[in-house]
Amino acid sequence: MVERHDRTTDPELLAALLQARRGTAFFARKLNELSDAELDGDSLLPGWSRRHITAHIGYNARAIARLVEWAATGVETPMYASTDVRDHEIEFGATLSPIALRHLFDHSAVHLNVEWRDLPEDAWHHKVRTIQGREVPAAETVWMRTREVWMHAVDLANGAAFADIPAPVLARLLKDITGAWKTRGTDTGLVVNVTGQEPELTFGDTSAESPTVVSGPLPAVVEWAAGRSSGGVTAVGPAADADAGSVDAVPAAPKWI
């Protein structure tokens, strides 16, 4: 029997699912505001058009749905056969007709939502494996999708901004990004300070004697950390030039994905 409501009753998981669904709706709205011709325009990601962004989000939903199916059935169904297969899929998707590209996004989003909705309560704890090789509980797929739809809605370059992304999503994004820097050892001498809230959030190499400190409101700091723009943040310290505090003075954020 097909469920009409989420089978899980976990309040935290239900809240996370709502955030993912809202992000999907936000991406859909920004996509639908674009004409077919505008899909050919540049996105905010170098080398990718809006077509590439849309194809990526569509195929990403299918890939995550495979992980949810894995959790439900116990039959291993990887996200992708390889990163090369994933990249080829995106390039192919970017060549689809506008109507096919839009259908890819719509249908894959619905499919993923149904897989989430029908997943039994206990199966959310079953382990699956990401494309990076991490073993995570199926519940992690919700966050994996959340960050993709919200951030790439901005990358469509259609008026969306990091300030439109809910603060809890931004805070977790920043935690993910700075955590990746720490794991790779690329955060040496770098401190990220989120201002404009109490208490202020601080990430990075806080033990450094003379750190470079990048500061700004949460949306601006995440936008910088994600490698999109340094507008709205300031920097002081060794990695900043003599005009510390200007846009040009802000060092490029370490790579995180």
The 8 nearest C-alpha neighbors of each residue, nearest first, counted from 0:
[[1, 2, 3, 117, 4, 6, 116, 118],
 [2, 0, 3, 117, 4, 113, 116, 6],
 [1, 3, 4, 117, 0, 5, 116, 6],
 [4, 2, 1, 5, 116, 117, 6, 113],
 [5, 3, 2, 6, 116, 117, 7, 1],
 [6, 4, 116, 7, 117, 3, 2, 115],
 [5, 7, 119, 117, 116, 120, 4, 118],
 [6, 8, 120, 5, 9, 119, 13, 118],
 [7, 9, 10, 6, 13, 120, 5, 12],
 [8, 10, 12, 11, 7, 13, 120, 14],
 [11, 9, 13, 12, 8, 14, 7, 15],
 [12, 10, 14, 13, 9, 15, 16, 8],
 [11, 13, 15, 9, 14, 10, 16, 138],
 [12, 14, 16, 10, 15, 11, 9, 17],
 [15, 13, 17, 11, 12, 16, 10, 18],
 [16, 14, 12, 18, 17, 13, 11, 19],
 [17, 15, 13, 19, 18, 14, 12, 20],
 [16, 18, 20, 14, 15, 19, 21, 13],
 [17, 19, 15, 21, 16, 20, 22, 14],
 [20, 18, 145, 22, 16, 17, 21, 23],
 [21, 19, 23, 17, 22, 18, 16, 24],
 [20, 22, 24, 18, 23, 19, 17, 25],
 [21, 23, 25, 149, 19, 20, 24, 148],
 [22, 24, 20, 26, 21, 25, 148, 27],
 [23, 25, 27, 21, 22, 26, 28, 20],
 [26, 24, 22, 28, 27, 23, 21, 29],
 [25, 27, 152, 23, 29, 28, 24, 148],
 [28, 26, 24, 30, 25, 29, 31, 23],
 [27, 29, 25, 31, 30, 26, 24, 32],
 [28, 30, 32, 26, 31, 27, 25, 157],
 [31, 29, 27, 32, 28, 33, 26, 155],
 [30, 32, 28, 33, 29, 27, 34, 101],
 [31, 33, 29, 30, 28, 34, 157, 27],
 [34, 32, 31, 30, 37, 35, 38, 29],
 [33, 35, 37, 36, 32, 38, 31, 30],
 [34, 36, 38, 37, 97, 33, 39, 98],
 [35, 37, 34, 38, 39, 40, 33, 97],
 [38, 36, 34, 39, 40, 35, 33, 49],
 [37, 39, 49, 36, 40, 35, 50, 33],
 [38, 40, 37, 36, 48, 49, 50, 41],
 [41, 39, 37, 38, 48, 49, 42, 36],
 [42, 40, 48, 49, 47, 43, 39, 156],
 [41, 43, 48, 49, 155, 44, 156, 154],
 [42, 44, 154, 156, 45, 155, 41, 227],
 [43, 45, 42, 47, 46, 154, 48, 227],
 [46, 44, 47, 43, 42, 41, 48, 227],
 [45, 47, 44, 48, 41, 42, 43, 51],
 [48, 46, 51, 45, 44, 42, 41, 49],
 [47, 49, 41, 42, 50, 51, 40, 39],
 [48, 50, 42, 52, 38, 51, 155, 41],
 [49, 51, 93, 48, 53, 52, 38, 54],
 [50, 52, 93, 54, 48, 49, 47, 53],
 [53, 51, 49, 55, 50, 54, 56, 48],
 [54, 52, 50, 56, 55, 51, 57, 49],
 [53, 55, 92, 57, 51, 56, 52, 89],
 [54, 56, 52, 58, 53, 57, 89, 59],
 [55, 57, 59, 53, 54, 58, 52, 60],
 [58, 56, 104, 54, 59, 60, 55, 103],
 [57, 59, 61, 55, 60, 56, 54, 62],
 [58, 60, 56, 62, 61, 57, 55, 63],
 [61, 59, 63, 58, 57, 62, 107, 108],
 [60, 62, 64, 58, 59, 63, 107, 65],
 [63, 61, 78, 59, 65, 64, 60, 58],
 [62, 64, 66, 60, 65, 61, 59, 78],
 [63, 65, 111, 61, 67, 66, 62, 60],
 [66, 64, 68, 62, 63, 67, 76, 78],
 [65, 67, 69, 63, 64, 68, 127, 78],
 [66, 68, 64, 70, 69, 65, 137, 71],
 [69, 67, 71, 65, 66, 70, 72, 64],
 [68, 70, 66, 73, 74, 75, 67, 72],
 [71, 69, 67, 125, 68, 73, 122, 72],
 [70, 72, 68, 69, 122, 73, 118, 67],
 [73, 71, 74, 69, 70, 68, 75, 67],
 [72, 74, 69, 70, 71, 75, 68, 125],
 [75, 73, 69, 72, 76, 70, 68, 71],
 [76, 74, 69, 77, 73, 127, 66, 72],
 [75, 77, 69, 65, 74, 66, 78, 68],
 [78, 76, 79, 75, 66, 65, 80, 128],
 [77, 79, 62, 65, 130, 63, 66, 129],
 [80, 78, 81, 77, 85, 62, 84, 130],
 [79, 81, 84, 77, 78, 82, 85, 83],
 [82, 80, 84, 79, 83, 85, 130, 78],
 [81, 83, 85, 84, 86, 79, 80, 130],
 [84, 82, 86, 81, 85, 87, 80, 88],
 [83, 85, 87, 81, 82, 86, 88, 80],
 [84, 86, 82, 88, 83, 87, 79, 81],
 [87, 85, 83, 89, 88, 84, 82, 90],
 [88, 86, 90, 84, 89, 85, 83, 91],
 [87, 89, 85, 91, 86, 90, 92, 84],
 [88, 90, 92, 86, 91, 87, 55, 54],
 [91, 89, 87, 93, 92, 88, 86, 51],
 [90, 92, 88, 89, 93, 94, 87, 95],
 [93, 91, 89, 54, 94, 95, 90, 88],
 [92, 94, 50, 51, 90, 91, 95, 54],
 [95, 93, 92, 91, 96, 90, 50, 100],
 [96, 94, 92, 93, 100, 99, 97, 91],
 [95, 97, 99, 98, 100, 94, 93, 101],
 [98, 96, 100, 99, 35, 101, 95, 38],
 [97, 99, 101, 100, 96, 102, 95, 35],
 [100, 98, 102, 96, 101, 97, 95, 103],
 [101, 99, 103, 97, 102, 98, 95, 96],
 [100, 102, 98, 104, 103, 99, 97, 105],
 [103, 101, 99, 105, 104, 100, 106, 98],
 [104, 102, 100, 101, 106, 57, 105, 107],
 [103, 105, 57, 101, 102, 107, 106, 108],
 [106, 104, 102, 108, 103, 107, 101, 109],
 [105, 107, 109, 108, 103, 104, 102, 110],
 [106, 108, 110, 109, 104, 60, 105, 61],
 [109, 107, 111, 105, 110, 106, 60, 104],
 [110, 108, 112, 106, 107, 111, 113, 105],
 [109, 111, 107, 113, 108, 112, 106, 114],
 [112, 110, 64, 114, 108, 113, 109, 60],
 [111, 113, 109, 115, 110, 114, 116, 108],
 [114, 112, 116, 110, 115, 111, 117, 109],
 [115, 113, 111, 117, 112, 116, 118, 110],
 [116, 114, 112, 118, 113, 117, 111, 67],
 [115, 117, 5, 113, 114, 118, 112, 6],
 [116, 118, 114, 115, 6, 2, 113, 119],
 [117, 119, 115, 116, 114, 71, 6, 122],
 [120, 118, 122, 121, 6, 117, 7, 123],
 [119, 121, 7, 122, 123, 6, 118, 8],
 [120, 122, 123, 119, 124, 125, 118, 7],
 [123, 121, 125, 124, 119, 120, 70, 71],
 [122, 124, 137, 138, 121, 125, 120, 136],
 [125, 123, 136, 122, 137, 121, 126, 138],
 [126, 124, 122, 136, 70, 123, 137, 127],
 [127, 125, 136, 135, 137, 134, 124, 70],
 [126, 128, 134, 135, 136, 66, 137, 70],
 [129, 127, 134, 133, 132, 135, 130, 126],
 [128, 130, 132, 131, 133, 134, 78, 127],
 [129, 131, 132, 78, 79, 128, 82, 133],
 [132, 130, 129, 133, 128, 82, 134, 256],
 [133, 131, 129, 130, 128, 134, 135, 127],
 [134, 132, 129, 128, 131, 135, 130, 127],
 [133, 135, 128, 127, 126, 132, 129, 136],
 [134, 136, 126, 127, 133, 128, 139, 137],
 [137, 135, 126, 124, 138, 125, 139, 127],
 [136, 138, 123, 139, 140, 125, 124, 126],
 [137, 139, 123, 136, 140, 141, 124, 12],
 [138, 140, 137, 141, 142, 136, 135, 143],
 [141, 139, 143, 138, 142, 137, 144, 63],
 [142, 140, 139, 144, 143, 138, 145, 16],
 [141, 143, 145, 144, 139, 140, 146, 19],
 [144, 142, 140, 141, 145, 146, 139, 147],
 [143, 145, 147, 142, 141, 146, 140, 148],
 [146, 144, 19, 142, 147, 148, 143, 141],
 [145, 147, 149, 144, 148, 143, 150, 142],
 [148, 146, 144, 145, 150, 149, 151, 143],
 [149, 147, 151, 22, 145, 23, 150, 146],
 [148, 150, 22, 152, 146, 151, 147, 145],
 [149, 151, 152, 153, 147, 148, 146, 154],
 [152, 150, 154, 153, 148, 149, 147, 155],
 [151, 153, 26, 149, 150, 154, 155, 148],
 [152, 154, 159, 151, 155, 160, 150, 156],
 [153, 155, 151, 43, 156, 152, 42, 44],
 [154, 156, 42, 153, 152, 157, 49, 151],
 [157, 155, 154, 42, 158, 153, 43, 159],
 [158, 156, 155, 159, 29, 153, 33, 32],
 [157, 159, 156, 160, 153, 29, 155, 152],
 [158, 160, 153, 157, 152, 163, 156, 161],
 [161, 159, 162, 163, 153, 158, 164, 152],
 [160, 162, 218, 163, 164, 222, 153, 159],
 [161, 163, 218, 160, 164, 165, 219, 159],
 [164, 162, 161, 160, 165, 159, 218, 153],
 [163, 165, 161, 162, 149, 166, 169, 168],
 [166, 164, 168, 167, 163, 169, 162, 18],
 [165, 167, 169, 168, 170, 164, 217, 218],
 [168, 166, 170, 169, 165, 171, 164, 172],
 [169, 167, 171, 166, 165, 170, 172, 164],
 [170, 168, 166, 172, 167, 171, 173, 165],
 [171, 169, 167, 173, 172, 168, 166, 174],
 [170, 172, 174, 168, 173, 169, 175, 167],
 [173, 171, 169, 175, 174, 170, 168, 176],
 [172, 174, 176, 170, 171, 175, 221, 177],
 [173, 175, 171, 177, 172, 176, 178, 170],
 [176, 174, 178, 172, 173, 177, 171, 179],
 [175, 177, 173, 179, 178, 174, 255, 172],
 [176, 178, 180, 179, 174, 175, 173, 181],
 [177, 179, 175, 181, 176, 180, 174, 182],
 [178, 180, 182, 176, 177, 181, 255, 175],
 [181, 179, 177, 185, 183, 186, 178, 182],
 [180, 182, 184, 178, 183, 179, 186, 177],
 [183, 181, 179, 180, 184, 178, 185, 177],
 [184, 182, 180, 181, 185, 179, 186, 178],
 [183, 185, 181, 182, 186, 180, 187, 179],
 [186, 184, 180, 183, 187, 181, 253, 182],
 [185, 187, 180, 189, 184, 181, 203, 204],
 [188, 186, 189, 185, 204, 184, 207, 203],
 [187, 189, 210, 207, 204, 211, 186, 190],
 [190, 188, 211, 186, 210, 204, 187, 203],
 [191, 189, 203, 212, 204, 202, 205, 211],
 [192, 190, 213, 202, 201, 212, 203, 214],
 [191, 193, 201, 214, 200, 213, 194, 190],
 [194, 192, 200, 215, 216, 217, 199, 214],
 [195, 193, 216, 215, 199, 196, 192, 214],
 [196, 194, 216, 193, 197, 199, 215, 217],
 [195, 197, 199, 194, 198, 193, 200, 216],
 [198, 196, 199, 195, 200, 194, 193, 201],
 [197, 199, 196, 200, 194, 195, 193, 201],
 [198, 200, 197, 196, 194, 193, 201, 192],
 [201, 199, 193, 192, 198, 202, 194, 191],
 [200, 202, 192, 191, 193, 199, 203, 190],
 [203, 201, 191, 190, 192, 177, 200, 204],
 [204, 202, 190, 205, 189, 191, 186, 177],
 [203, 205, 206, 189, 190, 188, 187, 207],
 [204, 206, 207, 203, 190, 202, 210, 189],
 [207, 205, 204, 208, 188, 210, 203, 209],
 [206, 208, 210, 188, 205, 209, 204, 187],
 [209, 207, 210, 206, 188, 205, 204, 211],
 [210, 208, 207, 211, 236, 188, 237, 206],
 [211, 209, 188, 207, 189, 236, 212, 208],
 [210, 212, 236, 189, 235, 237, 238, 188],
 [213, 211, 190, 235, 234, 191, 210, 189],
 [212, 214, 234, 191, 233, 192, 190, 211],
 [215, 213, 192, 233, 232, 193, 191, 212],
 [214, 216, 232, 194, 193, 220, 219, 231],
 [215, 217, 194, 193, 219, 218, 195, 220],
 [216, 218, 220, 193, 219, 221, 215, 169],
 [219, 217, 162, 161, 221, 220, 216, 222],
 [218, 220, 222, 231, 216, 221, 217, 215],
 [219, 221, 223, 217, 222, 218, 215, 224],
 [222, 220, 224, 218, 223, 219, 173, 225],
 [221, 223, 219, 225, 227, 220, 224, 228],
 [222, 224, 229, 228, 220, 226, 221, 225],
 [225, 223, 221, 252, 226, 222, 220, 176],
 [224, 226, 222, 223, 227, 221, 176, 252],
 [227, 225, 223, 224, 252, 228, 222, 251],
 [226, 228, 222, 223, 225, 229, 43, 224],
 [229, 227, 223, 230, 222, 226, 219, 225],
 [228, 230, 223, 232, 246, 231, 249, 222],
 [229, 231, 228, 232, 246, 219, 223, 233],
 [230, 232, 219, 215, 229, 233, 216, 220],
 [233, 231, 215, 214, 230, 229, 219, 220],
 [234, 232, 244, 214, 213, 249, 245, 215],
 [233, 235, 213, 249, 244, 212, 243, 239],
 [236, 234, 243, 212, 239, 211, 244, 213],
 [235, 237, 211, 239, 238, 210, 212, 234],
 [236, 238, 239, 211, 210, 235, 209, 240],
 [239, 237, 236, 211, 250, 240, 235, 249],
 [240, 238, 248, 243, 237, 236, 235, 249],
 [241, 239, 248, 242, 243, 238, 237, 249],
 [240, 242, 243, 239, 248, 244, 235, 237],
 [241, 243, 240, 245, 248, 244, 239, 247],
 [244, 242, 248, 235, 239, 240, 241, 245],
 [243, 245, 233, 234, 248, 242, 246, 235],
 [246, 244, 248, 247, 243, 242, 233, 249],
 [247, 245, 248, 249, 230, 229, 244, 233],
 [246, 248, 245, 249, 250, 242, 240, 243],
 [247, 249, 239, 243, 245, 240, 246, 242],
 [248, 250, 234, 247, 246, 239, 233, 251],
 [251, 249, 238, 248, 252, 239, 234, 247],
 [250, 252, 253, 249, 226, 223, 229, 224],
 [251, 253, 224, 226, 250, 254, 223, 225],
 [254, 252, 255, 185, 251, 180, 186, 224],
 [253, 255, 256, 252, 226, 180, 225, 185],
 [254, 256, 176, 179, 180, 253, 225, 177],
 [255, 254, 179, 176, 225, 253, 180, 131]]
